[in-house]
């Protein structure tokens, strides 16, 4: 049975991922219509928070901070990978890639483009600070819930 910190971590990371995706949209292209990008990012953040972040918070404070930053990086990586697959399929149906190897190299070009646009100092500070704050808040919540559970 999972502990209660897993759904709390999933919800908090999903909320932060939604906010970070909304901050990323002007970096990608100020005039682009991103559609459901923020919702997809929040979904990936929720899954990452449940599977990765929530299961590793039962240690010291520095480790919780470290895992919070790792979870934000994993969310960004998985979101870019998911959106890259989507974009490759869209471009493949438009006959931009004549061969499979062109689609594979195009996938990595898309990933480099997504991460290259995110290399803005303010955005990286937002992600790093958000990961640290997320780790700190979840550590405090986890300690409080564990203390209450052990007092019974």
N, C-alpha and C positions, 0 to 999 in steps of 0.2 A: 504494500500500500504506500502510495506517495505521501509525502508530508505536505502541509499547507503552503510551504514556501514556494513550491513549484508553480501553482496557479498565480500566486502573487508576483513571482518573477516574470511569468509569461505576460501578465497584464501590464506590468510596469515597463518591460522591454518593448512590448507592442506599442504602448503610448509614446515612448521615446523614439521608436523607429518611425512612427507616423510623423512626429514633429521633425525629425531629421530628414525625412523624405520631402516634406514640404519646404525645408530649407535648401535641399539639393536641387529642386526643380528649376529655380532661376539660374543655377550654375550650369545645368545641362543645356538649356536654351531658353532665354527669357520669353520667347514667343511660342515655344512648343506647348502643345496640349498633351500632358502626360497621362491623361485618362485616370486609371485606377492604380497608378504607381504607388501612391502613399498607402492604399489599402493592402496591396500585395506586400509592401515592405512591412507593414504592421503584422500581417499574417506570418511572414517569415520570422519577424522578431518574436512573435508569440510562441512559435514552435521552438526557436532557439532558446528562448527564456525557459520554456518548460523542460526541454531535453538537456540543455547544456548548463545554463546558469543556475536553475533551481536545484540541480543535483549536486552542485559543487560548493555551496555556501556554508557548509558546516565546519569551517576551519577558522583560522585567525583573520584579523582585520585586513592585513596587507594582502592576503590571498583573496579575500572577497573583492577588494579593489581591483586586483589583477584579473580576476575572473570577470568582473563587470566590463572592463575594457576589452577583454577577449571576446565576450559575448557581442559587444557592439561591432567589433571587427568581423566576427563570423556572420552577423546579420548583414553587414554590408557586402561581404563576399558572396553569400548565398543569394542575396537579392540580385546582385549584378549577374551572377551565373544564370539565375532563372530568367531575368529580363533579356540576357544575351541569347538564350535558347529561343525565346519568343521572337526576338528580332531576326535571328537567323532563319526561322521558319517563314516569317513575313517576307524577307528578302529572297528566300528560296522560291516561294510561290510567285514572286515577281520576276523570276528567271534571271536574277542577278548572278547566281552561282551556277555555272554550267556543270561543274563536277563536285563530287563529295569533298575532295581535298580543299577546294576553294571555299566551301561552306565551313570546313573546320578551321582554316586559317582566318576566315572572316569572323568566326566566333571569337577567336583570341584578339583580333583587331577591335571588335566591339567591346570586349572586356577592358582592353587597354584604354579605349576611349572613355568608357564610363569612369574608370579610376583616375584617368588623367584630368578629367573635368572636376573631380572632387579634391584635387590637390591644391586647395585654397587654404591659406593658413587659418582664417577664421572658422572655416567649416571643420577643419581637422581639430581645432581647439574645442569646437562644439561637441564633436564626437568623443574626444578624449575626456573632456570634463563631464560629459553626460555619462560615460562609462564609469568614471570614478564616483560620481554622485549616485548612480544606480547601485554600484557595489556597496557603497556606504549605507544607503537607505535599506537595502535588502539585508545587509549584515545586522543592522540594528533591529529590524523586524524579526529576522530569524532568531537572534539571541533572545528577544522578548518572548517569542512563541516557544522556544525551547525551555526557557526558564519557567514559563507558566506550565508547560507540559510536565516538567520534572518535579514541580511542587506538588503535584497531585498525589 
